[in-house]
Amino acid sequence: MATGDRKFPSNITDRLTCRQVLNIMVILGFMFNYMLRVNLTIAIVAMVVPGNKTDTSHSNATLTECSDYSLPPDNTTLLSGTPVQQPETFDGMRFEWDEYEQNMILGCFFWGYVMTELPGGRLAEVIGGHRVFGYSMLSASVLTLLTPLAAKLDYLAVVILRVLLGLMLGATWPSIHPMTARWIPPTERSKFMSNMMASSLGAAITMPVCGFLIASLGWESVFYVTGVVGLVWSIVWFFVVFDSPAQHPRISEEERQFIEKAIGDSTSQGKAHRVPWFSILTSPCVWAIIITHGASVFGYFTVVNQLPTYMKHILHFNIKANGLLSSMPYLGKYVFAVLTSALADYFLRTKKFTRTTTRKLFTAVALAIPSATMIGQMFLGCDRAASVAFFTVALTINGAVCGGYLGNGLDIAPNFSGTIFGMANTLSSLGGFLSSLMVGMLTQDNQTYTQWRKVFGIIAATYAGGAIVYSVFGTGELQSWNSGPKSTDKDEAEKEKIPLRNDKV
């Protein structure tokens, strides 16, 4: 087709449709979203004056349990036995933040993050995900640029800033669902939802980039560079992305009609409906999504956040010191998410499986296999190669949630998909707190493999429980309450400006 005959004019180039531009911007958006979230986690190592703590966690019990793989604490090696480079000494101002203050700075992000999940989803349904996602990212970028100044003022200033950052970024995740309901045909939604997993790709890229920036320009550069990147993305977002095809000024008539016809009347294009809270809160399929999402993220957070601790104290292997091994699970999850979501959409498009069967199949894969790997870790956890393989497989296979429950709210109630995901992500964020609490309680006396086996057993049971709940109560069928609370005859008459009939004799 000649360029002049092209049916779908682009907002960026003549070769991109509006949906393709939306896909690109959402992928970059979630990459930068996670970048703004984890940059401090990496930079704080260079921001704090090194402590003089002595590592006393290597007990005889640990050495006996995993004696074949035990090494002196300061002789950290890779799987191959090659010594790992010790962290460099970074120039620049450092702060005498103790362990409590550091944990406060890192953990307070979730205080704000949990508070805006549900309001963010509902707000996106009312005013549009375009505004909620865009303004949240814009605000988070500005806050990131202010981080060095806050650090120089006082650690409490950093705490306040991180809480505000959590408030902003907490609203972004559920806000993308209402946009998906209006822009993406049902047989393409699994693939589109995999764009959210670009957060894993963002984490994989952010870690080595931030390390390079710290080594080259100092820790302050991490916040300036990531803040500017987020700021530029936010500005572009407002120019090229809109809430619906009908609102897009540069979309072709053919593309607009194709999208609206494919979506049909399941998604409201007008004023947002009132939330049918009773129907949502008493719906088994909604709770299947919430519980399964909570179980999945609980397992994911526990493995990602606690893996370095286990590898250091039990196997004396600092996995965080190796960029490749640190990035593999994140990269694997994103790639697997893209592949499995494309396969799920193929099943739906060709009608090889029903929507319910497809969602249950991929959810089962995403949770059952990680559950099995955690069981394997309970018995082979002293083997370094096996441990790395188990953890990597668990995090990678979990990417199949994109073809499973992750976009299921769009199947059952596209008009309230933001609210449903907000509820689910609120619970899962609380799960992040609980996972750290659980590991702390089970390993507080001493770091031993016996104690960690209990942790792996709980993760395995949680994953399995989520898979079972969704297999029983999950569905892909559109729910009757998707249209909102039913109006009375009087409401309908006022809306249509038609006088009520008086049927009384």
NUDOVO-546856 format. One record per residue (C-alpha): residue in three letters; x, y, z. Coordinates in nm, 3 decimals. Layout:
<atoms>
r / east / north / up
ALA / X / Y / Z
...
</atoms>
This chain:
<atoms>
r / east / north / up
MET / 0.000 / 0.000 / 0.000
ALA / 0.141 / 0.339 / -0.095
THR / 0.208 / 0.586 / 0.178
GLY / -0.058 / 0.821 / 0.049
ASP / -0.318 / 0.542 / 0.058
ARG / -0.241 / 0.437 / 0.414
LYS / -0.560 / 0.389 / 0.616
PHE / -0.409 / 0.428 / 0.963
PRO / -0.223 / 0.759 / 0.996
SER / 0.027 / 0.766 / 1.278
ASN / 0.075 / 1.006 / 1.563
ILE / 0.453 / 0.956 / 1.548
THR / 0.536 / 0.809 / 1.207
ASP / 0.341 / 0.703 / 0.901
ARG / 0.404 / 0.340 / 0.993
LEU / 0.239 / 0.323 / 1.333
THR / -0.127 / 0.293 / 1.421
CYS / -0.263 / 0.465 / 1.731
ARG / -0.283 / 0.130 / 1.912
GLN / 0.081 / 0.058 / 1.832
VAL / 0.181 / 0.398 / 1.970
LEU / -0.021 / 0.323 / 2.285
ASN / 0.158 / -0.012 / 2.321
ILE / 0.500 / 0.152 / 2.291
MET / 0.417 / 0.426 / 2.539
VAL / 0.272 / 0.180 / 2.793
ILE / 0.578 / -0.046 / 2.766
LEU / 0.810 / 0.249 / 2.824
GLY / 0.577 / 0.383 / 3.092
PHE / 0.596 / 0.071 / 3.306
MET / 0.971 / 0.042 / 3.250
PHE / 1.021 / 0.397 / 3.377
ASN / 0.757 / 0.345 / 3.647
TYR / 0.969 / 0.074 / 3.808
MET / 1.285 / 0.272 / 3.740
LEU / 1.153 / 0.558 / 3.955
ARG / 1.062 / 0.305 / 4.223
VAL / 1.387 / 0.107 / 4.254
ASN / 1.650 / 0.375 / 4.185
LEU / 1.685 / 0.456 / 4.556
THR / 1.716 / 0.085 / 4.641
ILE / 2.032 / 0.078 / 4.431
ALA / 2.166 / 0.425 / 4.511
ILE / 2.131 / 0.398 / 4.890
VAL / 2.434 / 0.167 / 4.900
ALA / 2.649 / 0.458 / 4.782
MET / 2.459 / 0.717 / 4.990
VAL / 2.527 / 0.564 / 5.331
VAL / 2.854 / 0.562 / 5.522
PRO / 2.971 / 0.197 / 5.538
GLY / 2.903 / 0.037 / 5.875
ASN / 3.141 / -0.163 / 6.085
LYS / 2.905 / -0.452 / 6.143
THR / 3.049 / -0.795 / 6.178
ASP / 2.860 / -1.068 / 6.002
THR / 2.772 / -1.313 / 6.276
SER / 2.508 / -1.502 / 6.092
HIS / 2.729 / -1.788 / 5.975
SER / 2.668 / -2.042 / 6.247
ASN / 2.794 / -2.394 / 6.273
ALA / 2.441 / -2.510 / 6.196
THR / 2.451 / -2.333 / 5.862
LEU / 2.795 / -2.468 / 5.780
THR / 2.685 / -2.819 / 5.869
GLU / 2.358 / -2.809 / 5.676
CYS / 2.515 / -2.680 / 5.355
SER / 2.875 / -2.774 / 5.430
ASP / 2.955 / -2.883 / 5.077
TYR / 2.883 / -2.534 / 4.954
SER / 2.994 / -2.325 / 5.249
LEU / 3.273 / -2.072 / 5.207
PRO / 3.422 / -1.808 / 5.436
PRO / 3.186 / -1.509 / 5.450
ASP / 3.427 / -1.273 / 5.272
ASN / 3.516 / -1.517 / 4.992
THR / 3.206 / -1.459 / 4.780
THR / 3.210 / -1.648 / 4.451
LEU / 2.991 / -1.713 / 4.152
LEU / 2.868 / -2.055 / 4.051
SER / 3.191 / -2.099 / 3.858
GLY / 3.402 / -2.017 / 4.164
THR / 3.527 / -1.688 / 4.017
PRO / 3.563 / -1.422 / 4.288
VAL / 3.311 / -1.139 / 4.266
GLN / 3.427 / -0.778 / 4.250
GLN / 3.365 / -0.607 / 4.581
PRO / 3.161 / -0.285 / 4.569
GLU / 3.358 / 0.022 / 4.466
THR / 3.409 / 0.320 / 4.691
PHE / 3.189 / 0.600 / 4.559
ASP / 3.272 / 0.966 / 4.585
GLY / 3.029 / 1.230 / 4.704
MET / 2.836 / 1.315 / 5.018
ARG / 2.740 / 1.024 / 5.240
PHE / 2.490 / 1.003 / 5.522
GLU / 2.517 / 0.835 / 5.861
TRP / 2.181 / 0.662 / 5.842
ASP / 2.157 / 0.362 / 6.073
GLU / 1.976 / 0.037 / 5.987
TYR / 1.645 / 0.166 / 6.121
GLU / 1.662 / 0.483 / 5.915
GLN / 1.761 / 0.295 / 5.599
ASN / 1.476 / 0.046 / 5.639
MET / 1.238 / 0.334 / 5.707
ILE / 1.344 / 0.506 / 5.384
LEU / 1.310 / 0.189 / 5.177
GLY / 0.987 / 0.066 / 5.333
CYS / 0.787 / 0.388 / 5.358
PHE / 0.724 / 0.384 / 4.982
PHE / 0.455 / 0.122 / 5.042
TRP / 0.269 / 0.344 / 5.288
GLY / 0.164 / 0.568 / 5.004
TYR / 0.155 / 0.292 / 4.743
VAL / -0.118 / 0.095 / 4.921
MET / -0.336 / 0.400 / 4.980
THR / -0.391 / 0.494 / 4.613
GLU / -0.440 / 0.156 / 4.446
LEU / -0.818 / 0.147 / 4.479
PRO / -0.880 / 0.525 / 4.446
GLY / -0.649 / 0.532 / 4.142
GLY / -0.844 / 0.260 / 3.964
ARG / -1.179 / 0.425 / 4.030
LEU / -1.049 / 0.771 / 3.938
ALA / -0.929 / 0.633 / 3.605
GLU / -1.279 / 0.498 / 3.537
VAL / -1.426 / 0.844 / 3.606
ILE / -1.179 / 1.089 / 3.449
GLY / -0.975 / 0.852 / 3.233
GLY / -0.656 / 0.649 / 3.274
HIS / -0.472 / 0.888 / 3.041
ARG / -0.480 / 1.165 / 3.302
VAL / -0.425 / 0.943 / 3.607
PHE / -0.127 / 0.757 / 3.462
GLY / 0.025 / 1.066 / 3.301
TYR / -0.002 / 1.306 / 3.594
SER / 0.110 / 1.037 / 3.841
MET / 0.425 / 0.969 / 3.640
LEU / 0.488 / 1.342 / 3.594
SER / 0.462 / 1.403 / 3.970
ALA / 0.679 / 1.100 / 4.050
SER / 0.948 / 1.228 / 3.811
VAL / 0.955 / 1.569 / 3.981
LEU / 0.978 / 1.403 / 4.323
THR / 1.269 / 1.192 / 4.198
LEU / 1.456 / 1.505 / 4.089
LEU / 1.410 / 1.646 / 4.441
THR / 1.552 / 1.336 / 4.615
PRO / 1.915 / 1.457 / 4.645
LEU / 1.797 / 1.785 / 4.799
ALA / 1.572 / 1.598 / 5.044
ALA / 1.859 / 1.369 / 5.143
LYS / 2.081 / 1.666 / 5.225
LEU / 1.808 / 1.819 / 5.442
ASP / 1.726 / 1.520 / 5.661
TYR / 1.640 / 1.153 / 5.630
LEU / 1.281 / 1.236 / 5.734
ALA / 1.256 / 1.456 / 5.426
VAL / 1.344 / 1.151 / 5.216
VAL / 1.081 / 0.948 / 5.402
ILE / 0.812 / 1.206 / 5.325
LEU / 0.921 / 1.224 / 4.962
ARG / 0.913 / 0.845 / 4.924
VAL / 0.564 / 0.828 / 5.074
LEU / 0.449 / 1.087 / 4.819
LEU / 0.623 / 0.887 / 4.546
GLY / 0.432 / 0.578 / 4.658
LEU / 0.105 / 0.773 / 4.646
MET / 0.173 / 0.872 / 4.285
LEU / 0.296 / 0.538 / 4.153
GLY / 0.028 / 0.341 / 4.339
ALA / -0.239 / 0.498 / 4.117
THR / -0.066 / 0.408 / 3.791
TRP / -0.112 / 0.031 / 3.782
PRO / -0.492 / 0.009 / 3.808
SER / -0.536 / 0.316 / 3.583
ILE / -0.420 / 0.126 / 3.275
HIS / -0.717 / -0.115 / 3.287
PRO / -0.989 / 0.138 / 3.196
MET / -0.774 / 0.249 / 2.900
THR / -0.737 / -0.111 / 2.791
ALA / -1.114 / -0.158 / 2.805
ARG / -1.163 / 0.131 / 2.561
TRP / -0.869 / 0.082 / 2.328
ILE / -0.789 / -0.288 / 2.298
PRO / -1.017 / -0.553 / 2.138
PRO / -1.088 / -0.853 / 2.367
THR / -0.874 / -1.092 / 2.160
GLU / -0.569 / -0.867 / 2.197
ARG / -0.592 / -0.781 / 2.567
SER / -0.368 / -1.057 / 2.702
LYS / -0.082 / -0.934 / 2.485
PHE / -0.150 / -0.573 / 2.585
MET / -0.153 / -0.663 / 2.955
SER / 0.194 / -0.814 / 2.917
ASN / 0.312 / -0.456 / 2.869
MET / 0.275 / -0.420 / 3.246
MET / 0.550 / -0.678 / 3.285
ALA / 0.785 / -0.427 / 3.123
SER / 0.834 / -0.323 / 3.484
SER / 1.051 / -0.634 / 3.516
LEU / 1.243 / -0.527 / 3.208
GLY / 1.281 / -0.185 / 3.364
ALA / 1.426 / -0.339 / 3.681
ALA / 1.671 / -0.549 / 3.480
ILE / 1.794 / -0.242 / 3.291
THR / 1.787 / 0.000 / 3.584
MET / 2.022 / -0.202 / 3.805
PRO / 2.329 / -0.198 / 3.576
VAL / 2.257 / 0.155 / 3.445
CYS / 2.233 / 0.298 / 3.797
GLY / 2.551 / 0.114 / 3.893
PHE / 2.731 / 0.274 / 3.598
LEU / 2.598 / 0.620 / 3.685
ILE / 2.706 / 0.588 / 4.049
ALA / 3.055 / 0.473 / 3.950
SER / 3.093 / 0.746 / 3.688
LEU / 2.907 / 1.050 / 3.819
GLY / 2.811 / 0.976 / 4.179
TRP / 2.484 / 0.871 / 4.341
GLU / 2.304 / 1.203 / 4.277
SER / 2.317 / 1.139 / 3.901
VAL / 2.088 / 0.837 / 3.947
PHE / 1.799 / 1.060 / 4.053
TYR / 1.869 / 1.336 / 3.802
VAL / 1.891 / 1.099 / 3.505
THR / 1.592 / 0.883 / 3.597
GLY / 1.387 / 1.190 / 3.690
VAL / 1.455 / 1.360 / 3.356
VAL / 1.375 / 1.040 / 3.165
GLY / 1.041 / 1.012 / 3.346
LEU / 0.970 / 1.380 / 3.285
VAL / 1.032 / 1.353 / 2.909
TRP / 0.818 / 1.041 / 2.884
SER / 0.532 / 1.216 / 3.069
ILE / 0.534 / 1.512 / 2.829
VAL / 0.529 / 1.284 / 2.524
TRP / 0.248 / 1.077 / 2.681
PHE / 0.013 / 1.376 / 2.698
PHE / 0.072 / 1.456 / 2.330
VAL / 0.030 / 1.109 / 2.176
VAL / -0.206 / 0.914 / 2.408
PHE / -0.578 / 0.972 / 2.465
ASP / -0.847 / 0.803 / 2.675
SER / -1.044 / 0.649 / 2.387
PRO / -1.039 / 0.625 / 2.006
ALA / -1.328 / 0.872 / 1.989
GLN / -1.116 / 1.136 / 2.169
HIS / -0.803 / 1.087 / 1.958
PRO / -0.762 / 1.379 / 1.715
ARG / -0.535 / 1.195 / 1.471
ILE / -0.689 / 0.848 / 1.451
SER / -0.824 / 0.731 / 1.117
GLU / -1.194 / 0.661 / 1.082
GLU / -1.120 / 0.303 / 0.983
GLU / -0.909 / 0.229 / 1.290
ARG / -1.162 / 0.397 / 1.520
GLN / -1.451 / 0.195 / 1.376
PHE / -1.250 / -0.128 / 1.394
ILE / -1.172 / -0.078 / 1.764
GLU / -1.523 / 0.028 / 1.863
LYS / -1.683 / -0.259 / 1.670
ALA / -1.444 / -0.515 / 1.822
ILE / -1.511 / -0.389 / 2.176
GLY / -1.887 / -0.360 / 2.127
ASP / -2.113 / -0.233 / 2.402
SER / -1.944 / -0.418 / 2.691
THR / -1.742 / -0.105 / 2.772
SER / -1.921 / 0.222 / 2.840
GLN / -1.793 / 0.512 / 2.630
GLY / -1.989 / 0.777 / 2.817
LYS / -2.025 / 0.879 / 3.180
ALA / -1.884 / 0.633 / 3.432
HIS / -2.133 / 0.403 / 3.604
ARG / -2.182 / 0.400 / 3.978
VAL / -1.985 / 0.116 / 4.130
PRO / -2.208 / -0.183 / 4.218
TRP / -2.019 / -0.248 / 4.539
PHE / -2.250 / -0.517 / 4.671
SER / -2.227 / -0.717 / 4.347
ILE / -1.849 / -0.678 / 4.333
LEU / -1.789 / -0.769 / 4.696
THR / -2.016 / -1.074 / 4.677
SER / -1.886 / -1.200 / 4.342
PRO / -1.681 / -1.523 / 4.367
CYS / -1.500 / -1.450 / 4.041
VAL / -1.386 / -1.109 / 4.169
TRP / -1.248 / -1.264 / 4.486
ALA / -1.081 / -1.531 / 4.275
ILE / -0.886 / -1.254 / 4.099
ILE / -0.805 / -1.074 / 4.425
ILE / -0.690 / -1.384 / 4.614
THR / -0.493 / -1.526 / 4.321
HIS / -0.320 / -1.194 / 4.256
GLY / -0.234 / -1.167 / 4.624
ALA / -0.089 / -1.519 / 4.630
SER / 0.112 / -1.462 / 4.312
VAL / 0.263 / -1.132 / 4.421
PHE / 0.329 / -1.263 / 4.773
GLY / 0.541 / -1.540 / 4.625
TYR / 0.710 / -1.306 / 4.378
PHE / 0.798 / -1.043 / 4.641
THR / 0.926 / -1.305 / 4.884
VAL / 1.158 / -1.460 / 4.627
VAL / 1.283 / -1.132 / 4.481
ASN / 1.329 / -0.950 / 4.811
GLN / 1.463 / -1.238 / 5.019
LEU / 1.667 / -1.428 / 4.761
PRO / 1.985 / -1.223 / 4.821
THR / 1.958 / -1.285 / 5.195
TYR / 1.924 / -1.661 / 5.148
MET / 2.207 / -1.682 / 4.899
LYS / 2.435 / -1.476 / 5.125
HIS / 2.367 / -1.634 / 5.463
ILE / 2.300 / -1.995 / 5.365
LEU / 2.511 / -2.043 / 5.052
HIS / 2.755 / -1.755 / 5.114
PHE / 2.694 / -1.640 / 4.759
ASN / 2.622 / -1.272 / 4.694
ILE / 2.387 / -1.295 / 4.396
LYS / 2.332 / -0.917 / 4.395
ALA / 2.699 / -0.872 / 4.308
ASN / 2.646 / -1.046 / 3.974
GLY / 2.450 / -0.835 / 3.724
LEU / 2.366 / -1.128 / 3.497
LEU / 2.219 / -1.350 / 3.767
SER / 2.035 / -1.053 / 3.917
SER / 1.876 / -0.963 / 3.585
MET / 1.789 / -1.312 / 3.457
PRO / 1.463 / -1.355 / 3.652
TYR / 1.337 / -1.010 / 3.547
LEU / 1.424 / -1.060 / 3.182
GLY / 1.283 / -1.413 / 3.186
LYS / 0.951 / -1.300 / 3.334
TYR / 0.904 / -1.030 / 3.069
VAL / 0.990 / -1.257 / 2.776
PHE / 0.766 / -1.536 / 2.906
ALA / 0.484 / -1.288 / 2.969
VAL / 0.498 / -1.169 / 2.607
LEU / 0.507 / -1.524 / 2.467
THR / 0.230 / -1.669 / 2.682
SER / 0.000 / -1.368 / 2.641
ALA / 0.035 / -1.390 / 2.263
LEU / -0.052 / -1.760 / 2.287
ALA / -0.354 / -1.684 / 2.507
ASP / -0.483 / -1.431 / 2.254
TYR / -0.432 / -1.689 / 1.978
PHE / -0.646 / -1.940 / 2.169
LEU / -0.919 / -1.677 / 2.210
ARG / -0.902 / -1.553 / 1.851
THR / -0.918 / -1.902 / 1.701
LYS / -1.169 / -2.020 / 1.965
LYS / -0.954 / -2.323 / 2.046
PHE / -1.045 / -2.271 / 2.412
THR / -1.313 / -2.071 / 2.584
ARG / -1.212 / -1.752 / 2.763
THR / -1.265 / -1.922 / 3.100
THR / -1.052 / -2.223 / 3.007
THR / -0.776 / -2.001 / 2.870
ARG / -0.758 / -1.787 / 3.183
LYS / -0.756 / -2.091 / 3.412
LEU / -0.494 / -2.272 / 3.203
PHE / -0.239 / -1.991 / 3.209
THR / -0.308 / -1.904 / 3.572
ALA / -0.245 / -2.267 / 3.667
VAL / 0.087 / -2.267 / 3.478
ALA / 0.191 / -1.933 / 3.633
LEU / 0.134 / -2.051 / 3.991
ALA / 0.160 / -2.432 / 3.995
ILE / 0.508 / -2.453 / 3.843
PRO / 0.658 / -2.193 / 4.081
SER / 0.494 / -2.389 / 4.364
ALA / 0.672 / -2.703 / 4.242
THR / 1.007 / -2.522 / 4.223
MET / 0.971 / -2.407 / 4.583
ILE / 0.907 / -2.767 / 4.687
GLY / 1.224 / -2.860 / 4.503
GLN / 1.406 / -2.583 / 4.686
MET / 1.300 / -2.740 / 5.016
PHE / 1.502 / -3.052 / 4.931
LEU / 1.783 / -2.924 / 4.707
GLY / 1.836 / -2.581 / 4.858
CYS / 2.200 / -2.641 / 4.946
ASP / 2.291 / -2.682 / 4.581
ARG / 2.386 / -2.344 / 4.434
ALA / 2.314 / -2.433 / 4.072
ALA / 1.980 / -2.590 / 4.166
SER / 1.885 / -2.288 / 4.379
VAL / 1.957 / -2.039 / 4.102
ALA / 1.768 / -2.257 / 3.855
PHE / 1.465 / -2.296 / 4.084
PHE / 1.441 / -1.925 / 4.160
THR / 1.487 / -1.824 / 3.797
VAL / 1.224 / -2.072 / 3.674
ALA / 0.979 / -1.965 / 3.944
LEU / 1.002 / -1.596 / 3.854
THR / 1.012 / -1.657 / 3.479
ILE / 0.711 / -1.890 / 3.458
ASN / 0.511 / -1.652 / 3.677
GLY / 0.500 / -1.423 / 3.372
ALA / 0.217 / -1.642 / 3.238
VAL / -0.021 / -1.447 / 3.464
CYS / -0.063 / -1.207 / 3.170
GLY / -0.251 / -1.474 / 2.980
GLY / -0.432 / -1.575 / 3.300
TYR / -0.594 / -1.375 / 3.577
LEU / -0.408 / -1.043 / 3.530
GLY / -0.648 / -0.911 / 3.268
ASN / -0.947 / -1.111 / 3.388
GLY / -1.116 / -0.801 / 3.528
LEU / -1.148 / -0.679 / 3.169
ASP / -1.331 / -1.003 / 3.082
ILE / -1.584 / -1.002 / 3.361
ALA / -1.641 / -0.626 / 3.407
PRO / -1.451 / -0.390 / 3.176
ASN / -1.639 / -0.089 / 3.315
PHE / -1.501 / -0.159 / 3.663
SER / -1.169 / -0.322 / 3.573
GLY / -0.974 / -0.038 / 3.737
THR / -1.164 / -0.080 / 4.063
ILE / -1.118 / -0.458 / 4.062
PHE / -0.745 / -0.437 / 3.992
GLY / -0.710 / -0.164 / 4.254
MET / -0.863 / -0.397 / 4.511
ALA / -0.636 / -0.683 / 4.403
ASN / -0.320 / -0.475 / 4.403
THR / -0.399 / -0.332 / 4.745
LEU / -0.406 / -0.682 / 4.890
SER / -0.092 / -0.783 / 4.702
SER / 0.093 / -0.474 / 4.830
LEU / 0.004 / -0.574 / 5.183
GLY / 0.143 / -0.915 / 5.091
GLY / 0.480 / -0.748 / 5.036
PHE / 0.478 / -0.639 / 5.400
LEU / 0.367 / -0.983 / 5.517
SER / 0.639 / -1.162 / 5.323
SER / 0.913 / -0.960 / 5.491
LEU / 0.746 / -1.009 / 5.829
MET / 0.717 / -1.383 / 5.771
VAL / 1.083 / -1.428 / 5.676
GLY / 1.193 / -1.210 / 5.969
MET / 0.990 / -1.414 / 6.219
LEU / 1.103 / -1.752 / 6.086
THR / 1.474 / -1.665 / 6.059
GLN / 1.518 / -1.414 / 6.341
ASP / 1.697 / -1.654 / 6.577
ASN / 1.951 / -1.768 / 6.324
GLN / 1.993 / -1.808 / 5.949
THR / 1.971 / -2.183 / 5.893
TYR / 1.859 / -2.396 / 5.603
THR / 1.603 / -2.567 / 5.828
GLN / 1.434 / -2.233 / 5.894
TRP / 1.441 / -2.137 / 5.527
ARG / 1.275 / -2.466 / 5.432
LYS / 0.969 / -2.341 / 5.622
VAL / 0.977 / -2.022 / 5.416
PHE / 0.990 / -2.219 / 5.092
GLY / 0.706 / -2.443 / 5.213
ILE / 0.485 / -2.141 / 5.284
ILE / 0.561 / -1.991 / 4.940
ALA / 0.479 / -2.323 / 4.773
ALA / 0.150 / -2.352 / 4.963
THR / 0.058 / -1.991 / 4.881
TYR / 0.121 / -2.038 / 4.510
ALA / -0.076 / -2.364 / 4.509
GLY / -0.362 / -2.210 / 4.706
GLY / -0.396 / -1.927 / 4.455
ALA / -0.402 / -2.172 / 4.164
ILE / -0.673 / -2.382 / 4.331
VAL / -0.893 / -2.084 / 4.419
TYR / -0.883 / -1.952 / 4.064
SER / -0.942 / -2.295 / 3.912
VAL / -1.259 / -2.328 / 4.118
PHE / -1.405 / -1.976 / 4.115
GLY / -1.245 / -1.801 / 3.816
THR / -1.441 / -1.727 / 3.499
GLY / -1.404 / -1.535 / 3.176
GLU / -1.774 / -1.458 / 3.135
LEU / -1.904 / -1.102 / 3.131
GLN / -2.095 / -1.034 / 3.453
SER / -2.446 / -0.888 / 3.451
TRP / -2.349 / -0.610 / 3.694
ASN / -2.093 / -0.471 / 3.446
SER / -2.359 / -0.216 / 3.344
GLY / -2.371 / -0.083 / 3.700
PRO / -2.662 / -0.066 / 3.943
LYS / -2.993 / -0.095 / 3.763
SER / -3.182 / 0.231 / 3.733
THR / -3.539 / 0.271 / 3.851
ASP / -3.821 / 0.361 / 3.616
LYS / -3.811 / 0.714 / 3.754
ASP / -3.438 / 0.744 / 3.681
GLU / -3.490 / 0.624 / 3.326
ALA / -3.780 / 0.863 / 3.269
GLU / -3.579 / 1.160 / 3.394
LYS / -3.280 / 1.059 / 3.185
GLU / -3.487 / 1.032 / 2.868
LYS / -3.710 / 1.328 / 2.966
ILE / -4.017 / 1.115 / 2.915
PRO / -4.308 / 1.153 / 3.158
LEU / -4.389 / 0.848 / 3.366
ARG / -4.703 / 0.662 / 3.273
ASN / -4.974 / 0.645 / 3.538
ASP / -5.101 / 0.289 / 3.508
LYS / -5.333 / 0.320 / 3.804
VAL / -5.698 / 0.298 / 3.719
</atoms>
